[in-house]
Amino acid sequence: MTRGRVPVGVSNRHVHLSKEHLEILFGEGYELTQIKELSQPGQYAAKETVSLVGPKGIIEGVRILGPVRRQTQVEISRTDSFRLGIKAPVRESGNLKGTPGCMLVGPAGTVTLNEGVIIAARHIHMSPSEAKQFGVEDGDLVSVLVDGERELSFHNVIIRVNEKFRLEMHIDTDEANAALLSNGSQVKILGKSRDALELVG
């Protein structure tokens, strides 16, 4: 990693399932099949996929990420929301109260969610030592510079600090496409959002 810079991880649409919903969709006692470890320790992409059904459309082959969670969560992009006809809000992972739902279709059954569909807020994972290096704390909002052919800045990027985290900024496919970013691209933290905006303004 270039000093002072953060690698990027582009997050495509995906689903986190509760154990209850996993068994409804795939069968009693079913366990996810890991096919690829993700950048954050303990997280993985599973072989299993489901279909998302909204008022206006269907998206098939949506990857499930493991391990199972306490509550099912569906993460889509703004573009996906138009396709499905779902007004998904931008939220932090796990903040699902008042969000819209959708139908999940698996090989063994279907699940109708009353809530749980979000557009994930952009964020940066880092360890406590990395947070100290960048001068930030868990929950801080920072501004990030993307240089290159389509230079731009992202503001109000949430800092998430945990001993198990590995340094990486997570954005969705819409954000990545707008800035010509891909997995492994590097961006620079300018500072906390208010300070960075004052410098720009």
C-alpha positions, 0 to 999 in steps of 0.5 A: 500500500502506498503510504497515506492511501487506502485500497478500494473494494467494490461491492456488487449487490449481495445478500446476508441471510439469517439462519432461519431464512437460509433454511427456508430458501435452501432446506432444513439444516442447510449450510453455506458453501464457501468459494472465496474469502473476502478481504475482511477476515471471516467474511466469504462469498458463498456458492449459493445465490438467490433471486431478488423480486421487487414490484417492477422486476427481478434480479437473478443470481444474487450472491450470498455472503457468509457467515449467517447473520442475526437479520437478513440484509439485502445490499443493492445499488441505486441502479438496482433499485430502479430495476426492482422498483424499490426505494432503498435508502442509504444506510449503514450495515445493520441499520435496517429499521424502516427500510423496504423489503423484497422477496427472496427466491431460493431453490427450496422456498421463498422469503418475503422481507418486510424490511432489510433492503439498503444501499450501503453507505460508503465506508472504510474499514481499518484496525485501531493502529491504522485509525491512529495513523490516519488520526480518526476514530470509529464513526468519524466521517472523512473525505476521500480523493480519487485522482486520475482521469475522472478525479472526484472526491467522496465526502461523509465516508464512514470510518469503521474501526475494529481489531479484526478489520483490514484497511479497505474502502467499500463502495458500490458499483455505481460509485466505482463506475462514476470514478473509474475505480476497481478492486485494488484501486487506491484513494487518499483520505483528505481528512475529516469531512468538515475540515476537508470541505472547508479546504475545498471551499 
